[in-house]
């Protein structure tokens, strides 16, 4: 009977090896994910993050001033042929009247990859509308960062579009 118990005890000798193999697989998977995460995109959105943090209160004041303007901005971006497209921005004041004497700049930012961003200046097309033609380096998801100024007034907004 003692031999049966001894044989029974020896039958589970593989269990510690199974635990070790399981943790080895987890370690290899985690190590692979850390390697891929560290060698691909840096995750750095801004190179001057310290200065941006120092100007936090100034940014809050600018946002409040922008809200006080009450400007209404509508933007439409579309591809017309291949990678060529057109951007139209409609700018109105608080009462819905067109703002015709503004300076409008659009920065196209690719949120999924670096190195494809570009800017265009929009020309006044009358009745508060501004237009510009652009050529995309890639189709897909884009953030259009609009910077609209008139005198000392400034309005900044971002629109996310899919251009295909």
PyMOL commands that set and color helices and strands:
alter all, ss='L'
color gray80, all
select helices_A, chain A and resi 2-10+15-39+49-54+56-69
alter helices_A, ss='H'
color red, helices_A
select strands_A, chain A and resi 72-81+84-92+103-109+118-126+129-135+140-150+153-163
alter strands_A, ss='S'
color yellow, strands_A
deselect
rebuild
show_as cartoon
